Amino acid sequence: MNSKMTAAKISAGLLIGVMALSVVACGKKNKPTIDTAPSTSEITTVPTTTAPTTSLSLWTGPLTNDQQVTWKETTLDQQVTYYAKVTKGEFLNIRKGPGTEYSKVGTLSRGQSIVVVARTSNGWYKTIDGFYASETYLQKKPVTA
């Protein structure tokens, strides 16, 4: 019986010791460890882009140009499509006449196209709709990113 009692005391002592270590260990903060093994995973960076949102109002019917022509313009042999070459985020103003002194009736963003039918003597193109865009900001090839 003596050996059973000794075994029970040893078991009880071990159990108390384990419990005491557990209580003590719960209060300690874990220190970060440095993993010196080479990593087998890769990090992939994906570029993100944001595009400006455009809110367009509902437009019904043709927009007419009531500006009286007091300048010289030469009709092109055929209609030509041009593309706005402005900086990203900038706009090309479309006007009632061939110059910045005329009222703005709309805008084109980078890469948008228009069809032109005539050219003025001061470097503006007349659109198929009868409005004007500066030759400086138009090109025949589509604008790339």
N, CA, C and O atoms as a GROMACS GRO file, in nm:
protein
  580
    1MET      N    1   0.080  -0.117   0.000
    1MET     CA    2   0.000   0.000   0.000
    1MET      C    3   0.086   0.125   0.000
    1MET      O    4   0.046   0.232  -0.046
    2ASN      N    5   0.200   0.106   0.051
    2ASN     CA    6   0.294   0.214   0.057
    2ASN      C    7   0.333   0.263  -0.082
    2ASN      O    8   0.348   0.384  -0.102
    3SER      N    9   0.349   0.175  -0.177
    3SER     CA   10   0.388   0.214  -0.313
    3SER      C   11   0.273   0.284  -0.385
    3SER      O   12   0.296   0.373  -0.467
    4LYS      N   13   0.149   0.244  -0.354
    4LYS     CA   14   0.035   0.312  -0.415
    4LYS      C   15   0.024   0.454  -0.364
    4LYS      O   16  -0.009   0.547  -0.438
    5MET      N   17   0.052   0.469  -0.238
    5MET     CA   18   0.045   0.601  -0.178
    5MET      C   19   0.155   0.691  -0.232
    5MET      O   20   0.133   0.810  -0.255
    6THR      N   21   0.270   0.635  -0.252
    6THR     CA   22   0.382   0.711  -0.307
    6THR      C   23   0.353   0.753  -0.450
    6THR      O   24   0.382   0.866  -0.491
    7ALA      N   25   0.296   0.662  -0.526
    7ALA     CA   26   0.262   0.694  -0.666
    7ALA      C   27   0.157   0.804  -0.671
    7ALA      O   28   0.164   0.893  -0.756
    8ALA      N   29   0.060   0.799  -0.582
    8ALA     CA   30  -0.046   0.900  -0.577
    8ALA      C   31   0.012   1.037  -0.540
    8ALA      O   32  -0.027   1.139  -0.598
    9LYS      N   33   0.106   1.038  -0.443
    9LYS     CA   34   0.169   1.165  -0.403
    9LYS      C   35   0.250   1.223  -0.518
    9LYS      O   36   0.249   1.344  -0.542
   10ILE      N   37   0.322   1.134  -0.590
   10ILE     CA   38   0.403   1.182  -0.704
   10ILE      C   39   0.311   1.238  -0.812
   10ILE      O   40   0.340   1.343  -0.869
   11SER      N   41   0.203   1.169  -0.841
   11SER     CA   42   0.108   1.214  -0.944
   11SER      C   43   0.046   1.348  -0.903
   11SER      O   44   0.034   1.439  -0.986
   12ALA      N   45   0.007   1.360  -0.776
   12ALA     CA   46  -0.052   1.484  -0.728
   12ALA      C   47   0.049   1.598  -0.734
   12ALA      O   48   0.013   1.710  -0.769
   13GLY      N   49   0.172   1.570  -0.701
   13GLY     CA   50   0.277   1.672  -0.706
   13GLY      C   51   0.303   1.718  -0.849
   13GLY      O   52   0.317   1.838  -0.877
   14LEU      N   53   0.309   1.621  -0.938
   14LEU     CA   54   0.329   1.657  -1.079
   14LEU      C   55   0.213   1.740  -1.132
   14LEU      O   56   0.234   1.838  -1.204
   15LEU      N   57   0.090   1.702  -1.098
   15LEU     CA   58  -0.028   1.775  -1.142
   15LEU      C   59  -0.027   1.918  -1.089
   15LEU      O   60  -0.058   2.011  -1.162
   16ILE      N   61   0.007   1.934  -0.962
   16ILE     CA   62   0.015   2.068  -0.903
   16ILE      C   63   0.125   2.149  -0.970
   16ILE      O   64   0.108   2.268  -0.996
   17GLY      N   65   0.238   2.085  -0.997
   17GLY     CA   66   0.348   2.154  -1.064
   17GLY      C   67   0.312   2.200  -1.205
   17GLY      O   68   0.346   2.311  -1.245
   18VAL      N   69   0.245   2.115  -1.279
   18VAL     CA   70   0.202   2.151  -1.416
   18VAL      C   71   0.102   2.266  -1.412
   18VAL      O   72   0.110   2.358  -1.493
   19MET      N   73   0.010   2.259  -1.318
   19MET     CA   74  -0.089   2.366  -1.306
   19MET      C   75  -0.022   2.498  -1.267
   19MET      O   76  -0.058   2.603  -1.320
   20ALA      N   77   0.074   2.494  -1.178
   20ALA     CA   78   0.145   2.615  -1.137
   20ALA      C   79   0.221   2.675  -1.255
   20ALA      O   80   0.219   2.796  -1.274
   21LEU      N   81   0.287   2.592  -1.333
   21LEU     CA   82   0.358   2.641  -1.452
   21LEU      C   83   0.262   2.701  -1.554
   21LEU      O   84   0.294   2.800  -1.620
   22SER      N   85   0.145   2.641  -1.567
   22SER     CA   86   0.045   2.694  -1.660
   22SER      C   87  -0.001   2.832  -1.619
   22SER      O   88  -0.014   2.922  -1.702
   23VAL      N   89  -0.026   2.850  -1.490
   23VAL     CA   90  -0.070   2.980  -1.439
   23VAL      C   91   0.039   3.084  -1.460
   23VAL      O   92   0.010   3.196  -1.501
   24VAL      N   93   0.162   3.050  -1.434
   24VAL     CA   94   0.274   3.142  -1.451
   24VAL      C   95   0.292   3.174  -1.599
   24VAL      O   96   0.317   3.290  -1.634
   25ALA      N   97   0.280   3.075  -1.686
   25ALA     CA   98   0.302   3.094  -1.829
   25ALA      C   99   0.193   3.182  -1.891
   25ALA      O  100   0.221   3.253  -1.988
   26CYS      N  101   0.072   3.180  -1.837
   26CYS     CA  102  -0.038   3.262  -1.891
   26CYS      C  103  -0.010   3.410  -1.874
   26CYS      O  104  -0.059   3.491  -1.952
   27GLY      N  105   0.064   3.447  -1.774
   27GLY     CA  106   0.091   3.588  -1.750
   27GLY      C  107   0.204   3.644  -1.835
   27GLY      O  108   0.217   3.766  -1.844
   28LYS      N  109   0.284   3.561  -1.896
   28LYS     CA  110   0.397   3.609  -1.976
   28LYS      C  111   0.353   3.642  -2.116
   28LYS      O  112   0.266   3.576  -2.173
   29LYS      N  113   0.413   3.745  -2.173
   29LYS     CA  114   0.388   3.781  -2.312
   29LYS      C  115   0.485   3.706  -2.401
   29LYS      O  116   0.603   3.690  -2.368
   30ASN      N  117   0.435   3.660  -2.512
   30ASN     CA  118   0.521   3.589  -2.606
   30ASN      C  119   0.611   3.686  -2.678
   30ASN      O  120   0.565   3.791  -2.725
   31LYS      N  121   0.735   3.655  -2.688
   31LYS     CA  122   0.828   3.738  -2.764
   31LYS      C  123   0.823   3.693  -2.909
   31LYS      O  124   0.814   3.574  -2.937
   32PRO      N  125   0.829   3.789  -3.004
   32PRO     CA  126   0.828   3.749  -3.144
   32PRO      C  127   0.952   3.669  -3.177
   32PRO      O  128   1.062   3.695  -3.127
   33THR      N  129   0.934   3.572  -3.262
   33THR     CA  130   1.047   3.491  -3.305
   33THR      C  131   1.083   3.527  -3.447
   33THR      O  132   0.996   3.565  -3.526
   34ILE      N  133   1.207   3.514  -3.479
   34ILE     CA  134   1.255   3.544  -3.614
   34ILE      C  135   1.275   3.412  -3.685
   34ILE      O  136   1.349   3.325  -3.640
   35ASP      N  137   1.206   3.399  -3.798
   35ASP     CA  138   1.216   3.277  -3.877
   35ASP      C  139   1.331   3.295  -3.976
   35ASP      O  140   1.325   3.381  -4.063
   36THR      N  141   1.432   3.216  -3.961
   36THR     CA  142   1.548   3.228  -4.050
   36THR      C  143   1.541   3.132  -4.167
   36THR      O  144   1.630   3.130  -4.252
   37ALA      N  145   1.435   3.052  -4.174
   37ALA     CA  146   1.421   2.959  -4.286
   37ALA      C  147   1.378   3.036  -4.410
   37ALA      O  148   1.300   3.131  -4.398
   38PRO      N  149   1.426   2.999  -4.527
   38PRO     CA  150   1.385   3.071  -4.649
   38PRO      C  151   1.236   3.053  -4.675
   38PRO      O  152   1.179   2.946  -4.652
   39SER      N  153   1.175   3.159  -4.722
   39SER     CA  154   1.032   3.157  -4.749
   39SER      C  155   1.006   3.090  -4.883
   39SER      O  156   1.081   3.107  -4.979
   40THR      N  157   0.898   3.014  -4.888
   40THR     CA  158   0.863   2.948  -5.014
   40THR      C  159   0.745   3.017  -5.081
   40THR      O  160   0.704   2.975  -5.189
   41SER      N  161   0.691   3.120  -5.019
   41SER     CA  162   0.578   3.190  -5.081
   41SER      C  163   0.628   3.316  -5.150
   41SER      O  164   0.733   3.371  -5.118
   42GLU      N  165   0.548   3.361  -5.248
   42GLU     CA  166   0.581   3.483  -5.321
   42GLU      C  167   0.478   3.589  -5.291
   42GLU      O  168   0.362   3.559  -5.263
   43ILE      N  169   0.521   3.712  -5.297
   43ILE     CA  170   0.430   3.825  -5.282
   43ILE      C  171   0.410   3.884  -5.419
   43ILE      O  172   0.507   3.919  -5.487
   44THR      N  173   0.287   3.897  -5.461
   44THR     CA  174   0.255   3.955  -5.590
   44THR      C  175   0.192   4.091  -5.568
   44THR      O  176   0.093   4.103  -5.496
   45THR      N  177   0.250   4.193  -5.628
   45THR     CA  178   0.195   4.327  -5.619
   45THR      C  179   0.110   4.352  -5.742
   45THR      O  180   0.156   4.336  -5.855
   46VAL      N  181  -0.014   4.392  -5.720
   46VAL     CA  182  -0.105   4.422  -5.830
   46VAL      C  183  -0.131   4.571  -5.830
   46VAL      O  184  -0.183   4.625  -5.733
   47PRO      N  185  -0.093   4.639  -5.940
   47PRO     CA  186  -0.117   4.784  -5.943
   47PRO      C  187  -0.267   4.812  -5.952
   47PRO      O  188  -0.342   4.742  -6.020
   48THR      N  189  -0.308   4.915  -5.883
   48THR     CA  190  -0.448   4.955  -5.889
   48THR      C  191  -0.457   5.091  -5.956
   48THR      O  192  -0.368   5.176  -5.941
   49THR      N  193  -0.561   5.110  -6.026
   49THR     CA  194  -0.583   5.238  -6.091
   49THR      C  195  -0.723   5.287  -6.058
   49THR      O  196  -0.814   5.209  -6.034
   50THR      N  197  -0.736   5.416  -6.057
   50THR     CA  198  -0.868   5.474  -6.038
   50THR      C  199  -0.902   5.557  -6.159
   50THR      O  200  -0.817   5.628  -6.214
   51ALA      N  201  -1.021   5.546  -6.199
   51ALA     CA  202  -1.066   5.624  -6.314
   51ALA      C  203  -1.168   5.725  -6.266
   51ALA      O  204  -1.254   5.694  -6.184
   52PRO      N  205  -1.157   5.847  -6.318
   52PRO     CA  206  -1.256   5.946  -6.276
   52PRO      C  207  -1.394   5.906  -6.325
   52PRO      O  208  -1.409   5.854  -6.435
   53THR      N  209  -1.493   5.931  -6.243
   53THR     CA  210  -1.628   5.902  -6.286
   53THR      C  211  -1.686   6.024  -6.354
   53THR      O  212  -1.656   6.138  -6.318
   54THR      N  213  -1.767   6.000  -6.452
   54THR     CA  214  -1.828   6.109  -6.527
   54THR      C  215  -1.979   6.098  -6.512
   54THR      O  216  -2.037   5.991  -6.527
   55SER      N  217  -2.039   6.207  -6.482
   55SER     CA  218  -2.183   6.211  -6.472
   55SER      C  219  -2.236   6.292  -6.588
   55SER      O  220  -2.208   6.411  -6.599
   56LEU      N  221  -2.310   6.228  -6.675
   56LEU     CA  222  -2.364   6.296  -6.792
   56LEU      C  223  -2.512   6.321  -6.772
   56LEU      O  224  -2.586   6.235  -6.725
   57SER      N  225  -2.552   6.441  -6.809
   57SER     CA  226  -2.694   6.471  -6.799
   57SER      C  227  -2.764   6.417  -6.923
   57SER      O  228  -2.702   6.397  -7.027
   58LEU      N  229  -2.893   6.393  -6.911
   58LEU     CA  230  -2.971   6.342  -7.022
   58LEU      C  231  -2.990   6.454  -7.123
   58LEU      O  232  -3.032   6.565  -7.088
   59TRP      N  233  -2.958   6.426  -7.248
   59TRP     CA  234  -2.966   6.526  -7.352
   59TRP      C  235  -3.059   6.475  -7.460
   59TRP      O  236  -3.039   6.365  -7.511
   60THR      N  237  -3.157   6.551  -7.495
   60THR     CA  238  -3.249   6.511  -7.600
   60THR      C  239  -3.248   6.615  -7.710
   60THR      O  240  -3.247   6.736  -7.683
   61GLY      N  241  -3.248   6.568  -7.831
   61GLY     CA  242  -3.253   6.658  -7.946
   61GLY      C  243  -3.116   6.712  -7.983
   61GLY      O  244  -3.023   6.707  -7.902
   62PRO      N  245  -3.104   6.763  -8.104
   62PRO     CA  246  -2.974   6.814  -8.151
   62PRO      C  247  -2.940   6.948  -8.086
   62PRO      O  248  -3.028   7.031  -8.060
   63LEU      N  249  -2.813   6.967  -8.062
   63LEU     CA  250  -2.763   7.095  -8.013
   63LEU      C  251  -2.729   7.178  -8.135
   63LEU      O  252  -2.652   7.133  -8.221
   64THR      N  253  -2.783   7.294  -8.145
   64THR     CA  254  -2.760   7.376  -8.265
   64THR      C  255  -2.666   7.491  -8.234
   64THR      O  256  -2.664   7.542  -8.122
   65ASN      N  257  -2.590   7.530  -8.334
   65ASN     CA  258  -2.497   7.642  -8.320
   65ASN      C  259  -2.560   7.764  -8.385
   65ASN      O  260  -2.578   7.768  -8.506
   66ASP      N  261  -2.591   7.863  -8.304
   66ASP     CA  262  -2.653   7.986  -8.354
   66ASP      C  263  -2.550   8.096  -8.380
   66ASP      O  264  -2.586   8.211  -8.405
   67GLN      N  265  -2.422   8.061  -8.372
   67GLN     CA  266  -2.314   8.158  -8.392
   67GLN      C  267  -2.304   8.191  -8.541
   67GLN      O  268  -2.294   8.101  -8.624
   68GLN      N  269  -2.306   8.321  -8.573
   68GLN     CA  270  -2.294   8.364  -8.713
   68GLN      C  271  -2.148   8.350  -8.757
   68GLN      O  272  -2.058   8.394  -8.686
   69VAL      N  273  -2.125   8.289  -8.873
   69VAL     CA  274  -1.990   8.266  -8.925
   69VAL      C  275  -1.936   8.396  -8.983
   69VAL      O  276  -1.990   8.452  -9.078
   70THR      N  277  -1.825   8.444  -8.922
   70THR     CA  278  -1.759   8.566  -8.968
   70THR      C  279  -1.612   8.538  -8.998
   70THR      O  280  -1.532   8.632  -9.003
   71TRP      N  281  -1.576   8.416  -9.017
   71TRP     CA  282  -1.438   8.374  -9.041
   71TRP      C  283  -1.434   8.288  -9.167
   71TRP      O  284  -1.537   8.245  -9.219
   72LYS      N  285  -1.313   8.264  -9.212
   72LYS     CA  286  -1.296   8.182  -9.332
   72LYS      C  287  -1.267   8.038  -9.291
   72LYS      O  288  -1.182   8.012  -9.205
   73GLU      N  289  -1.338   7.945  -9.355
   73GLU     CA  290  -1.312   7.804  -9.331
   73GLU      C  291  -1.312   7.730  -9.464
   73GLU      O  292  -1.385   7.764  -9.557
   74THR      N  293  -1.228   7.629  -9.471
   74THR     CA  294  -1.213   7.548  -9.592
   74THR      C  295  -1.273   7.410  -9.567
   74THR      O  296  -1.234   7.341  -9.472
   75THR      N  297  -1.368   7.371  -9.651
   75THR     CA  298  -1.429   7.240  -9.638
   75THR      C  299  -1.328   7.133  -9.679
   75THR      O  300  -1.259   7.147  -9.780
   76LEU      N  301  -1.320   7.026  -9.600
   76LEU     CA  302  -1.230   6.915  -9.630
   76LEU      C  303  -1.290   6.830  -9.742
   76LEU      O  304  -1.412   6.827  -9.760
   77ASP      N  305  -1.204   6.760  -9.817
   77ASP     CA  306  -1.251   6.673  -9.924
   77ASP      C  307  -1.342   6.562  -9.872
   77ASP      O  308  -1.437   6.521  -9.939
   78GLN      N  309  -1.312   6.514  -9.753
   78GLN     CA  310  -1.395   6.411  -9.689
   78GLN      C  311  -1.393   6.430  -9.538
   78GLN      O  312  -1.304   6.496  -9.484
   79GLN      N  313  -1.490   6.372  -9.472
   79GLN     CA  314  -1.496   6.380  -9.326
   79GLN      C  315  -1.379   6.300  -9.268
   79GLN      O  316  -1.344   6.194  -9.318
   80VAL      N  317  -1.318   6.353  -9.162
   80VAL     CA  318  -1.204   6.289  -9.099
   80VAL      C  319  -1.231   6.275  -8.949
   80VAL      O  320  -1.282   6.367  -8.885
   81THR      N  321  -1.196   6.159  -8.894
   81THR     CA  322  -1.209   6.138  -8.750
   81THR      C  323  -1.079   6.178  -8.682
   81THR      O  324  -0.971   6.135  -8.722
   82TYR      N  325  -1.090   6.260  -8.579
   82TYR     CA  326  -0.976   6.302  -8.498
   82TYR      C  327  -1.000   6.260  -8.354
   82TYR      O  328  -1.114   6.239  -8.312
   83TYR      N  329  -0.890   6.250  -8.278
   83TYR     CA  330  -0.897   6.208  -8.138
   83TYR      C  331  -0.836   6.317  -8.050
   83TYR      O  332  -0.736   6.379  -8.084
   84ALA      N  333  -0.900   6.338  -7.935
   84ALA     CA  334  -0.852   6.438  -7.840
   84ALA      C  335  -0.722   6.391  -7.776
   84ALA      O  336  -0.717   6.282  -7.719
   85LYS      N  337  -0.618   6.472  -7.787
   85LYS     CA  338  -0.489   6.438  -7.725
   85LYS      C  339  -0.458   6.536  -7.611
   85LYS      O  340  -0.370   6.622  -7.621
   86VAL      N  341  -0.533   6.520  -7.506
   86VAL     CA  342  -0.512   6.602  -7.386
   86VAL      C  343  -0.455   6.513  -7.277
   86VAL      O  344  -0.465   6.391  -7.284
   87THR      N  345  -0.398   6.574  -7.177
   87THR     CA  346  -0.342   6.502  -7.062
   87THR      C  347  -0.454   6.432  -6.988
   87THR      O  348  -0.567   6.481  -6.983
   88LYS      N  349  -0.422   6.315  -6.930
   88LYS     CA  350  -0.523   6.244  -6.850
   88LYS      C  351  -0.580   6.337  -6.745
   88LYS      O  352  -0.506   6.407  -6.675
   89GLY      N  353  -0.710   6.337  -6.734
   89GLY     CA  354  -0.777   6.423  -6.636
   89GLY      C  355  -0.810   6.560  -6.689
   89GLY      O  356  -0.881   6.636  -6.623
   90GLU      N  357  -0.761   6.594  -6.806
   90GLU     CA  358  -0.789   6.724  -6.869
   90GLU      C  359  -0.895   6.704  -6.977
   90GLU      O  360  -0.924   6.591  -7.017
   91PHE      N  361  -0.952   6.813  -7.024
   91PHE     CA  362  -1.057   6.807  -7.124
   91PHE      C  363  -1.030   6.906  -7.237
   91PHE      O  364  -0.970   7.012  -7.216
   92LEU      N  365  -1.075   6.871  -7.355
   92LEU     CA  366  -1.067   6.959  -7.472
   92LEU      C  367  -1.203   7.027  -7.486
   92LEU      O  368  -1.305   6.961  -7.499
   93ASN      N  369  -1.202   7.159  -7.484
   93ASN     CA  370  -1.326   7.235  -7.495
   93ASN      C  371  -1.374   7.238  -7.640
   93ASN      O  372  -1.294   7.257  -7.732
   94ILE      N  373  -1.502   7.218  -7.659
   94ILE     CA  374  -1.568   7.232  -7.788
   94ILE      C  375  -1.644   7.364  -7.781
   94ILE      O  376  -1.716   7.390  -7.685
   95ARG      N  377  -1.626   7.448  -7.885
   95ARG     CA  378  -1.679   7.585  -7.879
   95ARG      C  379  -1.771   7.618  -7.996
   95ARG      O  380  -1.775   7.546  -8.096
   96LYS      N  381  -1.844   7.728  -7.981
   96LYS     CA  382  -1.936   7.772  -8.086
   96LYS      C  383  -1.862   7.833  -8.206
   96LYS      O  384  -1.918   7.840  -8.315
   97GLY      N  385  -1.741   7.877  -8.186
   97GLY     CA  386  -1.662   7.937  -8.293
   97GLY      C  387  -1.516   7.900  -8.279
   97GLY      O  388  -1.477   7.839  -8.179
   98PRO      N  389  -1.434   7.936  -8.378
   98PRO     CA  390  -1.292   7.896  -8.378
   98PRO      C  391  -1.203   7.987  -8.294
   98PRO      O  392  -1.122   8.063  -8.348
   99GLY      N  393  -1.217   7.978  -8.164
   99GLY     CA  394  -1.134   8.058  -8.074
   99GLY      C  395  -1.185   8.046  -7.932
   99GLY      O  396  -1.300   8.010  -7.907
  100THR      N  397  -1.096   8.078  -7.838
  100THR     CA  398  -1.134   8.066  -7.697
  100THR      C  399  -1.232   8.174  -7.652
  100THR      O  400  -1.289   8.165  -7.543
  101GLU      N  401  -1.251   8.276  -7.734
  101GLU     CA  402  -1.346   8.381  -7.699
  101GLU      C  403  -1.491   8.339  -7.724
  101GLU      O  404  -1.583   8.409  -7.682
  102TYR      N  405  -1.512   8.226  -7.791
  102TYR     CA  406  -1.646   8.176  -7.817
  102TYR      C  407  -1.693   8.086  -7.704
  102TYR      O  408  -1.611   8.025  -7.635
  103SER      N  409  -1.822   8.079  -7.684
  103SER     CA  410  -1.880   8.000  -7.575
  103SER      C  411  -1.845   7.852  -7.587
  103SER      O  412  -1.840   7.796  -7.696
  104LYS      N  413  -1.822   7.791  -7.471
  104LYS     CA  414  -1.796   7.647  -7.464
  104LYS      C  415  -1.931   7.574  -7.464
  104LYS      O  416  -2.022   7.610  -7.390
  105VAL      N  417  -1.943   7.471  -7.550
  105VAL     CA  418  -2.067   7.395  -7.556
  105VAL      C  419  -2.050   7.251  -7.509
  105VAL      O  420  -2.148   7.179  -7.491
  106GLY      N  421  -1.926   7.208  -7.490
  106GLY     CA  422  -1.902   7.072  -7.446
  106GLY      C  423  -1.753   7.047  -7.428
  106GLY      O  424  -1.672   7.137  -7.447
  107THR      N  425  -1.719   6.924  -7.393
  107THR     CA  426  -1.579   6.886  -7.375
  107THR      C  427  -1.556   6.744  -7.426
  107THR      O  428  -1.649   6.664  -7.436
  108LEU      N  429  -1.431   6.716  -7.460
  108LEU     CA  430  -1.387   6.581  -7.494
  108LEU      C  431  -1.280   6.542  -7.394
  108LEU      O  432  -1.196   6.624  -7.358
  109SER      N  433  -1.282   6.418  -7.351
  109SER     CA  434  -1.175   6.370  -7.265
  109SER      C  435  -1.072   6.299  -7.352
  109SER      O  436  -1.095   6.275  -7.470
  110ARG      N  437  -0.959   6.266  -7.294
  110ARG     CA  438  -0.847   6.203  -7.365
  110ARG      C  439  -0.894   6.082  -7.445
  110ARG      O  440  -0.955   5.990  -7.390
  111GLY      N  441  -0.866   6.083  -7.576
  111GLY     CA  442  -0.896   5.969  -7.662
  111GLY      C  443  -1.034   5.971  -7.725
  111GLY      O  444  -1.060   5.891  -7.815
  112GLN      N  445  -1.124   6.058  -7.681
  112GLN     CA  446  -1.256   6.064  -7.743
  112GLN      C  447  -1.241   6.117  -7.885
  112GLN      O  448  -1.152   6.197  -7.914
  113SER      N  449  -1.329   6.073  -7.974
  113SER     CA  450  -1.318   6.111  -8.114
  113SER      C  451  -1.427   6.208  -8.157
  113SER      O  452  -1.536   6.213  -8.098
  114ILE      N  453  -1.395   6.283  -8.260
  114ILE     CA  454  -1.493   6.370  -8.326
  114ILE      C  455  -1.471   6.359  -8.476
  114ILE      O  456  -1.363   6.321  -8.521
  115VAL      N  457  -1.572   6.392  -8.552
  115VAL     CA  458  -1.563   6.392  -8.698
  115VAL      C  459  -1.560   6.538  -8.741
  115VAL      O  460  -1.648   6.616  -8.704
  116VAL      N  461  -1.458   6.573  -8.820
  116VAL     CA  462  -1.445   6.711  -8.866
  116VAL      C  463  -1.474   6.719  -9.015
  116VAL      O  464  -1.452   6.625  -9.090
  117VAL      N  465  -1.525   6.837  -9.056
  117VAL     CA  466  -1.563   6.857  -9.196
  117VAL      C  467  -1.496   6.977  -9.260
  117VAL      O  468  -1.496   6.991  -9.382
  118ALA      N  469  -1.435   7.066  -9.177
  118ALA     CA  470  -1.371   7.187  -9.231
  118ALA      C  471  -1.261   7.232  -9.136
  118ALA      O  472  -1.255   7.193  -9.020
  119ARG      N  473  -1.171   7.318  -9.191
  119ARG     CA  474  -1.061   7.376  -9.113
  119ARG      C  475  -1.064   7.526  -9.132
  119ARG      O  476  -1.084   7.576  -9.242
  120THR      N  477  -1.044   7.599  -9.022
  120THR     CA  478  -1.043   7.744  -9.031
  120THR      C  479  -0.900   7.793  -9.055
  120THR      O  480  -0.804   7.718  -9.041
  121SER      N  481  -0.888   7.918  -9.092
  121SER     CA  482  -0.756   7.975  -9.119
  121SER      C  483  -0.672   7.994  -8.994
  121SER      O  484  -0.551   8.013  -9.002
  122ASN      N  485  -0.735   7.990  -8.877
  122ASN     CA  486  -0.659   8.010  -8.753
  122ASN      C  487  -0.637   7.881  -8.674
  122ASN      O  488  -0.611   7.886  -8.553
  123GLY      N  489  -0.647   7.764  -8.740
  123GLY     CA  490  -0.609   7.639  -8.674
  123GLY      C  491  -0.716   7.571  -8.592
  123GLY      O  492  -0.684   7.504  -8.493
  124TRP      N  493  -0.840   7.585  -8.628
  124TRP     CA  494  -0.949   7.516  -8.560
  124TRP      C  495  -1.022   7.429  -8.661
  124TRP      O  496  -1.030   7.462  -8.779
  125TYR      N  497  -1.075   7.317  -8.612
  125TYR     CA  498  -1.154   7.228  -8.697
  125TYR      C  499  -1.302   7.243  -8.665
  125TYR      O  500  -1.341   7.256  -8.549
  126LYS      N  501  -1.382   7.241  -8.772
  126LYS     CA  502  -1.527   7.245  -8.756
  126LYS      C  503  -1.576   7.100  -8.752
  126LYS      O  504  -1.540   7.019  -8.838
  127THR      N  505  -1.656   7.068  -8.653
  127THR     CA  506  -1.708   6.932  -8.639
  127THR      C  507  -1.829   6.912  -8.730
  127THR      O  508  -1.886   7.008  -8.783
  128ILE      N  509  -1.866   6.787  -8.746
  128ILE     CA  510  -1.983   6.754  -8.827
  128ILE      C  511  -2.110   6.818  -8.769
  128ILE      O  512  -2.207   6.840  -8.842
  129ASP      N  513  -2.108   6.848  -8.639
  129ASP     CA  514  -2.221   6.911  -8.572
  129ASP      C  515  -2.220   7.063  -8.581
  129ASP      O  516  -2.314   7.129  -8.537
  130GLY      N  517  -2.113   7.119  -8.639
  130GLY     CA  518  -2.108   7.264  -8.656
  130GLY      C  519  -2.036   7.339  -8.543
  130GLY      O  520  -2.046   7.461  -8.534
  131PHE      N  521  -1.965   7.266  -8.458
  131PHE     CA  522  -1.890   7.329  -8.350
  131PHE      C  523  -1.741   7.318  -8.378
  131PHE      O  524  -1.702   7.257  -8.478
  132TYR      N  525  -1.658   7.376  -8.290
  132TYR     CA  526  -1.515   7.388  -8.322
  132TYR      C  527  -1.427   7.334  -8.210
  132TYR      O  528  -1.456   7.347  -8.091
  133ALA      N  529  -1.315   7.273  -8.253
  133ALA     CA  530  -1.215   7.221  -8.161
  133ALA      C  531  -1.078   7.264  -8.212
  133ALA      O  532  -1.054   7.267  -8.332
  134SER      N  533  -0.989   7.299  -8.120
  134SER     CA  534  -0.856   7.345  -8.157
  134SER      C  535  -0.774   7.232  -8.218
  134SER      O  536  -0.768   7.121  -8.165
  135GLU      N  537  -0.712   7.262  -8.332
  135GLU     CA  538  -0.626   7.167  -8.402
  135GLU      C  539  -0.509   7.122  -8.313
  135GLU      O  540  -0.459   7.010  -8.327
  136THR      N  541  -0.465   7.208  -8.222
  136THR     CA  542  -0.352   7.180  -8.134
  136THR      C  543  -0.374   7.054  -8.052
  136THR      O  544  -0.279   6.983  -8.020
  137TYR      N  545  -0.499   7.026  -8.016
  137TYR     CA  546  -0.529   6.915  -7.926
  137TYR      C  547  -0.597   6.797  -7.994
  137TYR      O  548  -0.663   6.716  -7.928
  138LEU      N  549  -0.581   6.786  -8.126
  138LEU     CA  550  -0.640   6.675  -8.201
  138LEU      C  551  -0.532   6.601  -8.278
  138LEU      O  552  -0.432   6.660  -8.319
  139GLN      N  553  -0.552   6.472  -8.296
  139GLN     CA  554  -0.461   6.393  -8.378
  139GLN      C  555  -0.542   6.285  -8.451
  139GLN      O  556  -0.651   6.246  -8.408
  140LYS      N  557  -0.485   6.236  -8.563
  140LYS     CA  558  -0.557   6.137  -8.644
  140LYS      C  559  -0.551   5.996  -8.587
  140LYS      O  560  -0.644   5.918  -8.607
  141LYS      N  561  -0.444   5.963  -8.516
  141LYS     CA  562  -0.431   5.828  -8.459
  141LYS      C  563  -0.499   5.822  -8.324
  141LYS      O  564  -0.494   5.919  -8.248
  142PRO      N  565  -0.563   5.708  -8.292
  142PRO     CA  566  -0.621   5.694  -8.158
  142PRO      C  567  -0.516   5.714  -8.050
  142PRO      O  568  -0.401   5.672  -8.065
  143VAL      N  569  -0.555   5.776  -7.943
  143VAL     CA  570  -0.466   5.803  -7.831
  143VAL      C  571  -0.451   5.676  -7.749
  143VAL      O  572  -0.550   5.612  -7.714
  144THR      N  573  -0.328   5.639  -7.719
  144THR     CA  574  -0.303   5.521  -7.635
  144THR      C  575  -0.281   5.566  -7.492
  144THR      O  576  -0.258   5.684  -7.464
  145ALA      N  577  -0.288   5.471  -7.402
  145ALA     CA  578  -0.274   5.498  -7.258
  145ALA      C  579  -0.166   5.597  -7.233
  145ALA      O  580  -0.140   5.632  -7.118
   0.00000   0.00000   0.00000
